Amino acid sequence: MSDPNQEGEDFAKARRGRNIALALALVLFVVLVFVVTVVRLGGDVVSRPL
């Protein structure tokens, strides 16, 4: 790995962009799994009696 203190501004900006893209992809994946789960279980899951 390179030393973060010795790299240029371009490399730091590129890494920040990749980190943001990865975080966004992870959040979208979690939302997609949640939506698919709710759809597969059906809408009546929320109103089901305990």
mmCIF file of the N, C-alpha and C atoms, coordinates in Angstrom:
data_MODEL
# 
_entry.id   MODEL 
# 
loop_
_atom_site.group_PDB 
_atom_site.id 
_atom_site.type_symbol 
_atom_site.label_atom_id 
_atom_site.label_alt_id 
_atom_site.label_comp_id 
_atom_site.label_asym_id 
_atom_site.label_entity_id 
_atom_site.label_seq_id 
_atom_site.pdbx_PDB_ins_code 
_atom_site.Cartn_x 
_atom_site.Cartn_y 
_atom_site.Cartn_z 
_atom_site.occupancy 
_atom_site.B_iso_or_equiv 
_atom_site.pdbx_formal_charge 
_atom_site.auth_seq_id 
_atom_site.auth_comp_id 
_atom_site.auth_asym_id 
_atom_site.auth_atom_id 
_atom_site.pdbx_PDB_model_num 
ATOM 1   N N  . MET A 1 1  ? 0.841   -1.173  0.000  1.00 0.00 ? 1  MET A N  1 
ATOM 2   C CA . MET A 1 1  ? 0.000   0.000   0.000  1.00 0.00 ? 1  MET A CA 1 
ATOM 3   C C  . MET A 1 1  ? 0.889   1.239   0.000  1.00 0.00 ? 1  MET A C  1 
ATOM 4   N N  . SER A 1 2  ? 0.348   2.287   -0.543 1.00 0.00 ? 2  SER A N  1 
ATOM 5   C CA . SER A 1 2  ? 1.109   3.531   -0.569 1.00 0.00 ? 2  SER A CA 1 
ATOM 6   C C  . SER A 1 2  ? 0.817   4.327   0.696  1.00 0.00 ? 2  SER A C  1 
ATOM 7   N N  . ASP A 1 3  ? 1.743   5.192   0.998  1.00 0.00 ? 3  ASP A N  1 
ATOM 8   C CA . ASP A 1 3  ? 1.603   6.049   2.170  1.00 0.00 ? 3  ASP A CA 1 
ATOM 9   C C  . ASP A 1 3  ? 0.650   7.192   1.827  1.00 0.00 ? 3  ASP A C  1 
ATOM 10  N N  . PRO A 1 4  ? -0.457  7.335   2.542  1.00 0.00 ? 4  PRO A N  1 
ATOM 11  C CA . PRO A 1 4  ? -1.421  8.391   2.204  1.00 0.00 ? 4  PRO A CA 1 
ATOM 12  C C  . PRO A 1 4  ? -0.842  9.791   2.311  1.00 0.00 ? 4  PRO A C  1 
ATOM 13  N N  . ASN A 1 5  ? 0.186   9.962   3.121  1.00 0.00 ? 5  ASN A N  1 
ATOM 14  C CA . ASN A 1 5  ? 0.779   11.283  3.281  1.00 0.00 ? 5  ASN A CA 1 
ATOM 15  C C  . ASN A 1 5  ? 1.646   11.669  2.089  1.00 0.00 ? 5  ASN A C  1 
ATOM 16  N N  . GLN A 1 6  ? 2.070   10.695  1.282  1.00 0.00 ? 6  GLN A N  1 
ATOM 17  C CA . GLN A 1 6  ? 2.970   10.952  0.168  1.00 0.00 ? 6  GLN A CA 1 
ATOM 18  C C  . GLN A 1 6  ? 2.265   10.973  -1.187 1.00 0.00 ? 6  GLN A C  1 
ATOM 19  N N  . GLU A 1 7  ? 0.976   10.737  -1.237 1.00 0.00 ? 7  GLU A N  1 
ATOM 20  C CA . GLU A 1 7  ? 0.288   10.682  -2.517 1.00 0.00 ? 7  GLU A CA 1 
ATOM 21  C C  . GLU A 1 7  ? -0.233  12.056  -2.907 1.00 0.00 ? 7  GLU A C  1 
ATOM 22  N N  . GLY A 1 8  ? -0.511  12.202  -4.182 1.00 0.00 ? 8  GLY A N  1 
ATOM 23  C CA . GLY A 1 8  ? -0.984  13.483  -4.678 1.00 0.00 ? 8  GLY A CA 1 
ATOM 24  C C  . GLY A 1 8  ? -2.464  13.684  -4.453 1.00 0.00 ? 8  GLY A C  1 
ATOM 25  N N  . GLU A 1 9  ? -2.900  14.881  -4.751 1.00 0.00 ? 9  GLU A N  1 
ATOM 26  C CA . GLU A 1 9  ? -4.309  15.242  -4.586 1.00 0.00 ? 9  GLU A CA 1 
ATOM 27  C C  . GLU A 1 9  ? -5.193  14.435  -5.534 1.00 0.00 ? 9  GLU A C  1 
ATOM 28  N N  . ASP A 1 10 ? -4.684  14.132  -6.730 1.00 0.00 ? 10 ASP A N  1 
ATOM 29  C CA . ASP A 1 10 ? -5.467  13.362  -7.701 1.00 0.00 ? 10 ASP A CA 1 
ATOM 30  C C  . ASP A 1 10 ? -5.779  11.960  -7.185 1.00 0.00 ? 10 ASP A C  1 
ATOM 31  N N  . PHE A 1 11 ? -4.784  11.329  -6.560 1.00 0.00 ? 11 PHE A N  1 
ATOM 32  C CA . PHE A 1 11 ? -5.001  9.976   -6.034 1.00 0.00 ? 11 PHE A CA 1 
ATOM 33  C C  . PHE A 1 11 ? -6.000  9.988   -4.888 1.00 0.00 ? 11 PHE A C  1 
ATOM 34  N N  . ALA A 1 12 ? -5.892  10.984  -4.020 1.00 0.00 ? 12 ALA A N  1 
ATOM 35  C CA . ALA A 1 12 ? -6.819  11.081  -2.892 1.00 0.00 ? 12 ALA A CA 1 
ATOM 36  C C  . ALA A 1 12 ? -8.243  11.323  -3.392 1.00 0.00 ? 12 ALA A C  1 
ATOM 37  N N  . LYS A 1 13 ? -8.380  12.172  -4.410 1.00 0.00 ? 13 LYS A N  1 
ATOM 38  C CA . LYS A 1 13 ? -9.704  12.450  -4.967 1.00 0.00 ? 13 LYS A CA 1 
ATOM 39  C C  . LYS A 1 13 ? -10.284 11.203  -5.632 1.00 0.00 ? 13 LYS A C  1 
ATOM 40  N N  . ALA A 1 14 ? -9.447  10.441  -6.327 1.00 0.00 ? 14 ALA A N  1 
ATOM 41  C CA . ALA A 1 14 ? -9.904  9.209   -6.972 1.00 0.00 ? 14 ALA A CA 1 
ATOM 42  C C  . ALA A 1 14 ? -10.335 8.188   -5.925 1.00 0.00 ? 14 ALA A C  1 
ATOM 43  N N  . ARG A 1 15 ? -9.582  8.059   -4.836 1.00 0.00 ? 15 ARG A N  1 
ATOM 44  C CA . ARG A 1 15 ? -9.945  7.107   -3.786 1.00 0.00 ? 15 ARG A CA 1 
ATOM 45  C C  . ARG A 1 15 ? -11.256 7.520   -3.133 1.00 0.00 ? 15 ARG A C  1 
ATOM 46  N N  . ARG A 1 16 ? -11.432 8.811   -2.882 1.00 0.00 ? 16 ARG A N  1 
ATOM 47  C CA . ARG A 1 16 ? -12.688 9.304   -2.303 1.00 0.00 ? 16 ARG A CA 1 
ATOM 48  C C  . ARG A 1 16 ? -13.862 8.970   -3.211 1.00 0.00 ? 16 ARG A C  1 
ATOM 49  N N  . GLY A 1 17 ? -13.679 9.141   -4.503 1.00 0.00 ? 17 GLY A N  1 
ATOM 50  C CA . GLY A 1 17 ? -14.749 8.827   -5.452 1.00 0.00 ? 17 GLY A CA 1 
ATOM 51  C C  . GLY A 1 17 ? -15.093 7.346   -5.444 1.00 0.00 ? 17 GLY A C  1 
ATOM 52  N N  . ARG A 1 18 ? -14.062 6.493   -5.376 1.00 0.00 ? 18 ARG A N  1 
ATOM 53  C CA . ARG A 1 18 ? -14.319 5.046   -5.322 1.00 0.00 ? 18 ARG A CA 1 
ATOM 54  C C  . ARG A 1 18 ? -15.017 4.671   -4.029 1.00 0.00 ? 18 ARG A C  1 
ATOM 55  N N  . ASN A 1 19 ? -14.612 5.276   -2.925 1.00 0.00 ? 19 ASN A N  1 
ATOM 56  C CA . ASN A 1 19 ? -15.249 4.971   -1.642 1.00 0.00 ? 19 ASN A CA 1 
ATOM 57  C C  . ASN A 1 19 ? -16.722 5.377   -1.648 1.00 0.00 ? 19 ASN A C  1 
ATOM 58  N N  . ILE A 1 20 ? -17.024 6.523   -2.222 1.00 0.00 ? 20 ILE A N  1 
ATOM 59  C CA . ILE A 1 20 ? -18.414 6.973   -2.291 1.00 0.00 ? 20 ILE A CA 1 
ATOM 60  C C  . ILE A 1 20 ? -19.217 6.038   -3.184 1.00 0.00 ? 20 ILE A C  1 
ATOM 61  N N  . ALA A 1 21 ? -18.628 5.625   -4.317 1.00 0.00 ? 21 ALA A N  1 
ATOM 62  C CA . ALA A 1 21 ? -19.336 4.714   -5.216 1.00 0.00 ? 21 ALA A CA 1 
ATOM 63  C C  . ALA A 1 21 ? -19.593 3.371   -4.541 1.00 0.00 ? 21 ALA A C  1 
ATOM 64  N N  . LEU A 1 22 ? -18.620 2.850   -3.810 1.00 0.00 ? 22 LEU A N  1 
ATOM 65  C CA . LEU A 1 22 ? -18.810 1.580   -3.096 1.00 0.00 ? 22 LEU A CA 1 
ATOM 66  C C  . LEU A 1 22 ? -19.886 1.701   -2.018 1.00 0.00 ? 22 LEU A C  1 
ATOM 67  N N  . ALA A 1 23 ? -19.870 2.798   -1.281 1.00 0.00 ? 23 ALA A N  1 
ATOM 68  C CA . ALA A 1 23 ? -20.879 2.998   -0.236 1.00 0.00 ? 23 ALA A CA 1 
ATOM 69  C C  . ALA A 1 23 ? -22.271 3.097   -0.852 1.00 0.00 ? 23 ALA A C  1 
ATOM 70  N N  . LEU A 1 24 ? -22.385 3.806   -1.951 1.00 0.00 ? 24 LEU A N  1 
ATOM 71  C CA . LEU A 1 24 ? -23.678 3.933   -2.620 1.00 0.00 ? 24 LEU A CA 1 
ATOM 72  C C  . LEU A 1 24 ? -24.157 2.584   -3.148 1.00 0.00 ? 24 LEU A C  1 
ATOM 73  N N  . ALA A 1 25 ? -23.248 1.807   -3.718 1.00 0.00 ? 25 ALA A N  1 
ATOM 74  C CA . ALA A 1 25 ? -23.616 0.479   -4.223 1.00 0.00 ? 25 ALA A CA 1 
ATOM 75  C C  . ALA A 1 25 ? -24.076 -0.421  -3.082 1.00 0.00 ? 25 ALA A C  1 
ATOM 76  N N  . LEU A 1 26 ? -23.402 -0.356  -1.942 1.00 0.00 ? 26 LEU A N  1 
ATOM 77  C CA . LEU A 1 26 ? -23.793 -1.171  -0.798 1.00 0.00 ? 26 LEU A CA 1 
ATOM 78  C C  . LEU A 1 26 ? -25.174 -0.777  -0.281 1.00 0.00 ? 26 LEU A C  1 
ATOM 79  N N  . VAL A 1 27 ? -25.432 0.505   -0.179 1.00 0.00 ? 27 VAL A N  1 
ATOM 80  C CA . VAL A 1 27 ? -26.741 0.980   0.287  1.00 0.00 ? 27 VAL A CA 1 
ATOM 81  C C  . VAL A 1 27 ? -27.833 0.556   -0.691 1.00 0.00 ? 27 VAL A C  1 
ATOM 82  N N  . LEU A 1 28 ? -27.581 0.687   -1.985 1.00 0.00 ? 28 LEU A N  1 
ATOM 83  C CA . LEU A 1 28 ? -28.579 0.267   -2.975 1.00 0.00 ? 28 LEU A CA 1 
ATOM 84  C C  . LEU A 1 28 ? -28.836 -1.230  -2.908 1.00 0.00 ? 28 LEU A C  1 
ATOM 85  N N  . PHE A 1 29 ? -27.798 -2.024  -2.665 1.00 0.00 ? 29 PHE A N  1 
ATOM 86  C CA . PHE A 1 29 ? -27.971 -3.466  -2.541 1.00 0.00 ? 29 PHE A CA 1 
ATOM 87  C C  . PHE A 1 29 ? -28.831 -3.806  -1.331 1.00 0.00 ? 29 PHE A C  1 
ATOM 88  N N  . VAL A 1 30 ? -28.585 -3.154  -0.206 1.00 0.00 ? 30 VAL A N  1 
ATOM 89  C CA . VAL A 1 30 ? -29.367 -3.411  1.002  1.00 0.00 ? 30 VAL A CA 1 
ATOM 90  C C  . VAL A 1 30 ? -30.829 -3.025  0.773  1.00 0.00 ? 30 VAL A C  1 
ATOM 91  N N  . VAL A 1 31 ? -31.064 -1.894  0.124  1.00 0.00 ? 31 VAL A N  1 
ATOM 92  C CA . VAL A 1 31 ? -32.436 -1.467  -0.164 1.00 0.00 ? 31 VAL A CA 1 
ATOM 93  C C  . VAL A 1 31 ? -33.110 -2.462  -1.101 1.00 0.00 ? 31 VAL A C  1 
ATOM 94  N N  . LEU A 1 32 ? -32.384 -2.936  -2.100 1.00 0.00 ? 32 LEU A N  1 
ATOM 95  C CA . LEU A 1 32 ? -32.942 -3.911  -3.033 1.00 0.00 ? 32 LEU A CA 1 
ATOM 96  C C  . LEU A 1 32 ? -33.323 -5.207  -2.320 1.00 0.00 ? 32 LEU A C  1 
ATOM 97  N N  . VAL A 1 33 ? -32.467 -5.701  -1.446 1.00 0.00 ? 33 VAL A N  1 
ATOM 98  C CA . VAL A 1 33 ? -32.773 -6.921  -0.690 1.00 0.00 ? 33 VAL A CA 1 
ATOM 99  C C  . VAL A 1 33 ? -33.991 -6.700  0.199  1.00 0.00 ? 33 VAL A C  1 
ATOM 100 N N  . PHE A 1 34 ? -34.087 -5.537  0.824  1.00 0.00 ? 34 PHE A N  1 
ATOM 101 C CA . PHE A 1 34 ? -35.233 -5.234  1.678  1.00 0.00 ? 34 PHE A CA 1 
ATOM 102 C C  . PHE A 1 34 ? -36.525 -5.217  0.861  1.00 0.00 ? 34 PHE A C  1 
ATOM 103 N N  . VAL A 1 35 ? -36.507 -4.547  -0.290 1.00 0.00 ? 35 VAL A N  1 
ATOM 104 C CA . VAL A 1 35 ? -37.707 -4.452  -1.125 1.00 0.00 ? 35 VAL A CA 1 
ATOM 105 C C  . VAL A 1 35 ? -38.112 -5.830  -1.626 1.00 0.00 ? 35 VAL A C  1 
ATOM 106 N N  . VAL A 1 36 ? -37.155 -6.619  -2.081 1.00 0.00 ? 36 VAL A N  1 
ATOM 107 C CA . VAL A 1 36 ? -37.481 -7.966  -2.565 1.00 0.00 ? 36 VAL A CA 1 
ATOM 108 C C  . VAL A 1 36 ? -38.063 -8.808  -1.433 1.00 0.00 ? 36 VAL A C  1 
ATOM 109 N N  . THR A 1 37 ? -37.521 -8.683  -0.240 1.00 0.00 ? 37 THR A N  1 
ATOM 110 C CA . THR A 1 37 ? -38.033 -9.440  0.908  1.00 0.00 ? 37 THR A CA 1 
ATOM 111 C C  . THR A 1 37 ? -39.468 -9.036  1.229  1.00 0.00 ? 37 THR A C  1 
ATOM 112 N N  . VAL A 1 38 ? -39.752 -7.740  1.249  1.00 0.00 ? 38 VAL A N  1 
ATOM 113 C CA . VAL A 1 38 ? -41.109 -7.272  1.548  1.00 0.00 ? 38 VAL A CA 1 
ATOM 114 C C  . VAL A 1 38 ? -42.079 -7.736  0.469  1.00 0.00 ? 38 VAL A C  1 
ATOM 115 N N  . VAL A 1 39 ? -41.671 -7.684  -0.783 1.00 0.00 ? 39 VAL A N  1 
ATOM 116 C CA . VAL A 1 39 ? -42.549 -8.106  -1.868 1.00 0.00 ? 39 VAL A CA 1 
ATOM 117 C C  . VAL A 1 39 ? -42.825 -9.603  -1.784 1.00 0.00 ? 39 VAL A C  1 
ATOM 118 N N  . ARG A 1 40 ? -41.802 -10.381 -1.491 1.00 0.00 ? 40 ARG A N  1 
ATOM 119 C CA . ARG A 1 40 ? -41.995 -11.837 -1.410 1.00 0.00 ? 40 ARG A CA 1 
ATOM 120 C C  . ARG A 1 40 ? -42.853 -12.227 -0.222 1.00 0.00 ? 40 ARG A C  1 
ATOM 121 N N  . LEU A 1 41 ? -42.723 -11.523 0.893  1.00 0.00 ? 41 LEU A N  1 
ATOM 122 C CA . LEU A 1 41 ? -43.533 -11.842 2.065  1.00 0.00 ? 41 LEU A CA 1 
ATOM 123 C C  . LEU A 1 41 ? -44.964 -11.352 1.904  1.00 0.00 ? 41 LEU A C  1 
ATOM 124 N N  . GLY A 1 42 ? -45.158 -10.346 1.119  1.00 0.00 ? 42 GLY A N  1 
ATOM 125 C CA . GLY A 1 42 ? -46.494 -9.811  0.887  1.00 0.00 ? 42 GLY A CA 1 
ATOM 126 C C  . GLY A 1 42 ? -46.745 -8.582  1.751  1.00 0.00 ? 42 GLY A C  1 
ATOM 127 N N  . GLY A 1 43 ? -47.746 -7.836  1.378  1.00 0.00 ? 43 GLY A N  1 
ATOM 128 C CA . GLY A 1 43 ? -48.045 -6.596  2.071  1.00 0.00 ? 43 GLY A CA 1 
ATOM 129 C C  . GLY A 1 43 ? -48.736 -6.794  3.407  1.00 0.00 ? 43 GLY A C  1 
ATOM 130 N N  . ASP A 1 44 ? -49.304 -7.969  3.663  1.00 0.00 ? 44 ASP A N  1 
ATOM 131 C CA . ASP A 1 44 ? -50.058 -8.198  4.892  1.00 0.00 ? 44 ASP A CA 1 
ATOM 132 C C  . ASP A 1 44 ? -49.165 -8.534  6.079  1.00 0.00 ? 44 ASP A C  1 
ATOM 133 N N  . VAL A 1 45 ? -47.879 -8.579  5.887  1.00 0.00 ? 45 VAL A N  1 
ATOM 134 C CA . VAL A 1 45 ? -46.979 -8.924  6.983  1.00 0.00 ? 45 VAL A CA 1 
ATOM 135 C C  . VAL A 1 45 ? -47.055 -7.878  8.092  1.00 0.00 ? 45 VAL A C  1 
ATOM 136 N N  . VAL A 1 46 ? -47.202 -6.617  7.708  1.00 0.00 ? 46 VAL A N  1 
ATOM 137 C CA . VAL A 1 46 ? -47.233 -5.533  8.702  1.00 0.00 ? 46 VAL A CA 1 
ATOM 138 C C  . VAL A 1 46 ? -48.495 -5.623  9.553  1.00 0.00 ? 46 VAL A C  1 
ATOM 139 N N  . SER A 1 47 ? -49.615 -5.978  8.975  1.00 0.00 ? 47 SER A N  1 
ATOM 140 C CA . SER A 1 47 ? -50.876 -5.987  9.698  1.00 0.00 ? 47 SER A CA 1 
ATOM 141 C C  . SER A 1 47 ? -51.196 -7.349  10.309 1.00 0.00 ? 47 SER A C  1 
ATOM 142 N N  . ARG A 1 48 ? -50.237 -8.248  10.287 1.00 0.00 ? 48 ARG A N  1 
ATOM 143 C CA . ARG A 1 48 ? -50.453 -9.588  10.840 1.00 0.00 ? 48 ARG A CA 1 
ATOM 144 C C  . ARG A 1 48 ? -50.556 -9.526  12.359 1.00 0.00 ? 48 ARG A C  1 
ATOM 145 N N  . PRO A 1 49 ? -51.472 -10.262 12.984 1.00 0.00 ? 49 PRO A N  1 
ATOM 146 C CA . PRO A 1 49 ? -51.560 -10.234 14.459 1.00 0.00 ? 49 PRO A CA 1 
ATOM 147 C C  . PRO A 1 49 ? -50.360 -10.960 15.076 1.00 0.00 ? 49 PRO A C  1 
ATOM 148 N N  . LEU A 1 50 ? -49.970 -10.468 16.251 1.00 0.00 ? 50 LEU A N  1 
ATOM 149 C CA . LEU A 1 50 ? -48.846 -11.087 16.950 1.00 0.00 ? 50 LEU A CA 1 
ATOM 150 C C  . LEU A 1 50 ? -49.364 -12.252 17.691 1.00 0.00 ? 50 LEU A C  1 
# 
